[in-house]
Amino acid sequence: MLKEIKYIFFFLIISLFFFVTFKYYISDKHEKKYFRSINNLEEIINEKKKNLILLESNTENIKLFIDENKNQKKKFNFWNLLKNED
């Protein structure tokens, strides 16, 4: 008897949770809040852009580094690993 009452109690609690959650998300108050946040998103992004710190570029020498190592190719031994099946 206690076991059935416990299951009914759990079922009611879970059902109540889902009902309240669903009711909140379809309410007008939530919809207004959601659409206001979407409309203000562009303003928030612009405000955050103003506070960003710009870093100087330090990529001038990268092309020279890549050009110097371009001729050096590494030999891969994958096929040799397959051949050596002693």
Residue frames relative to the residue before (quaternion, step in Angstrom):
aa qw qx qy qz dx dy dz
M 1.0000 0.0000 0.0000 0.0000 0.00 0.00 0.00
L 0.6713 0.4874 -0.2979 0.4724 3.59 0.92 -0.86
K 0.6153 0.5605 -0.3414 0.4366 3.53 1.06 -0.71
E 0.6695 0.4862 -0.3001 0.4747 3.59 0.93 -0.83
I 0.6351 0.5160 -0.3283 0.4719 3.59 1.01 -0.77
K 0.6325 0.5279 -0.3253 0.4641 3.56 1.00 -0.80
Y 0.6684 0.4920 -0.3037 0.4678 3.61 0.91 -0.84
I 0.6370 0.5103 -0.3253 0.4776 3.57 1.00 -0.76
F 0.6378 0.5238 -0.3193 0.4658 3.57 0.98 -0.84
F 0.6584 0.4991 -0.3062 0.4730 3.62 0.90 -0.88
F 0.6497 0.5204 -0.3122 0.4578 3.54 0.94 -0.88
L 0.6647 0.4994 -0.3028 0.4659 3.58 0.95 -0.84
I 0.6442 0.5143 -0.3246 0.4638 3.59 0.95 -0.80
I 0.6783 0.4804 -0.2923 0.4730 3.59 0.85 -0.92
S 0.6498 0.5077 -0.3142 0.4704 3.58 0.95 -0.81
L 0.6441 0.5162 -0.3181 0.4663 3.57 0.96 -0.82
F 0.6260 0.5367 -0.3335 0.4570 3.58 0.98 -0.81
F 0.7002 0.4598 -0.2797 0.4692 3.59 0.79 -0.96
F 0.6340 0.5337 -0.3313 0.4510 3.58 0.99 -0.75
V 0.6821 0.4765 -0.2908 0.4723 3.59 0.86 -0.95
T 0.6416 0.5199 -0.3220 0.4629 3.58 0.97 -0.81
F 0.6688 0.4916 -0.2958 0.4729 3.57 0.87 -0.93
K 0.6520 0.5230 -0.3122 0.4516 3.56 0.93 -0.87
Y 0.6485 0.5120 -0.3245 0.4604 3.60 0.98 -0.78
Y 0.7222 0.4662 -0.2690 0.4345 3.59 0.81 -0.94
I 0.6994 0.4054 -0.2986 0.5073 3.62 1.11 -0.27
S 0.4741 0.6856 -0.4426 0.3306 3.60 1.23 0.01
D 0.6054 -0.5727 0.4263 0.3518 3.55 -1.25 0.50
K 0.6071 0.5698 -0.3524 0.4273 3.55 1.03 -0.73
H 0.6769 0.4794 -0.2904 0.4771 3.57 0.91 -0.87
E 0.6465 0.5230 -0.3255 0.4500 3.59 0.94 -0.81
K 0.6465 0.5088 -0.3222 0.4682 3.60 0.95 -0.80
K 0.6553 0.5090 -0.3052 0.4673 3.56 0.94 -0.88
Y 0.6512 0.5243 -0.3070 0.4548 3.58 0.96 -0.86
F 0.7081 0.4530 -0.2719 0.4685 3.60 0.81 -0.94
R 0.6012 0.5351 -0.3628 0.4697 3.60 1.09 -0.54
S 0.6642 0.4988 -0.3154 0.4589 3.57 0.93 -0.79
I 0.6293 0.5143 -0.3360 0.4760 3.59 1.06 -0.67
N 0.6726 0.4989 -0.3006 0.4565 3.59 0.92 -0.84
N 0.7146 0.4437 -0.2536 0.4776 3.59 1.04 -0.68
L 0.4376 0.7321 -0.4396 0.2816 3.56 1.23 -0.13
E 0.6552 0.5116 -0.3163 0.4570 3.59 0.92 -0.84
E 0.6454 0.5078 -0.3194 0.4728 3.60 0.99 -0.74
I 0.6429 0.5191 -0.3213 0.4626 3.57 0.97 -0.81
I 0.6450 0.5155 -0.3178 0.4661 3.59 0.96 -0.83
N 0.6642 0.5022 -0.3092 0.4593 3.60 0.90 -0.84
E 0.6396 0.5138 -0.3255 0.4700 3.59 1.02 -0.73
K 0.6775 0.4813 -0.2952 0.4714 3.58 0.94 -0.80
K 0.5938 0.5664 -0.3635 0.4409 3.60 1.12 -0.59
K 0.6349 0.5534 -0.3290 0.4270 3.57 1.01 -0.77
N 0.7297 0.4406 -0.2352 0.4670 3.58 1.06 -0.71
L 0.4826 0.6776 -0.4390 0.3395 3.60 1.21 0.03
I 0.3346 -0.7163 0.5761 0.2076 3.53 -1.11 0.72
L 0.2694 -0.7631 0.5670 0.1538 3.56 -0.84 0.97
L 0.2516 -0.7714 0.5702 0.1285 3.55 -0.84 1.01
E 0.5056 -0.6367 0.4842 0.3234 3.53 -1.16 0.61
S 0.5076 -0.6449 0.4799 0.3100 3.52 -1.15 0.64
N 0.0777 -0.7970 0.5982 0.0302 3.57 -0.94 0.91
T 0.4740 0.7047 -0.4029 0.3412 3.57 1.13 0.65
E 0.3365 0.7723 -0.4920 0.2197 3.62 1.13 0.37
N 0.7541 0.4132 -0.2180 0.4615 3.60 0.91 -0.82
I 0.4622 0.7024 -0.4478 0.3041 3.60 1.16 -0.06
K 0.6403 0.5246 -0.3380 0.4477 3.59 0.92 -0.76
L 0.6374 0.5134 -0.3266 0.4726 3.60 0.98 -0.73
F 0.6422 0.5234 -0.3228 0.4577 3.57 0.96 -0.78
I 0.6645 0.4909 -0.3000 0.4769 3.58 0.93 -0.85
D 0.6534 0.5123 -0.3219 0.4550 3.61 0.93 -0.79
E 0.6495 0.5223 -0.3286 0.4441 3.60 0.96 -0.70
N 0.7503 0.3847 -0.2081 0.4958 3.58 0.99 -0.78
K 0.4264 0.7319 -0.4510 0.2813 3.57 1.22 0.03
N 0.7070 0.4753 -0.2688 0.4495 3.60 0.94 -0.81
Q 0.6470 0.5072 -0.3275 0.4658 3.58 1.13 -0.37
K 0.0287 -0.8082 0.5878 -0.0209 3.56 -0.38 1.24
K 0.3746 -0.7164 0.5458 0.2201 3.50 -0.98 0.86
K 0.3459 -0.7245 0.5566 0.2137 3.56 -0.98 0.85
F 0.2472 -0.7716 0.5728 0.1241 3.50 -0.80 1.05
N 0.2777 -0.7921 0.5310 0.1164 3.54 -0.95 0.91
F 0.2449 0.8074 -0.5108 0.1652 3.56 1.10 0.52
W 0.6916 0.4650 -0.2889 0.4711 3.60 0.82 -0.90
N 0.6152 0.5433 -0.3477 0.4533 3.59 1.07 -0.60
L 0.6128 0.5382 -0.3466 0.4633 3.56 1.10 -0.64
L 0.6770 0.4793 -0.2986 0.4720 3.57 0.99 -0.71
K 0.6516 0.5346 -0.3155 0.4360 3.59 1.04 -0.68
N 0.7028 0.4575 -0.2648 0.4760 3.58 0.99 -0.77
E 0.1915 0.7906 -0.5541 0.1769 3.56 0.18 1.25
D 0.0766 0.8500 -0.5171 0.0655 3.56 0.94 0.77
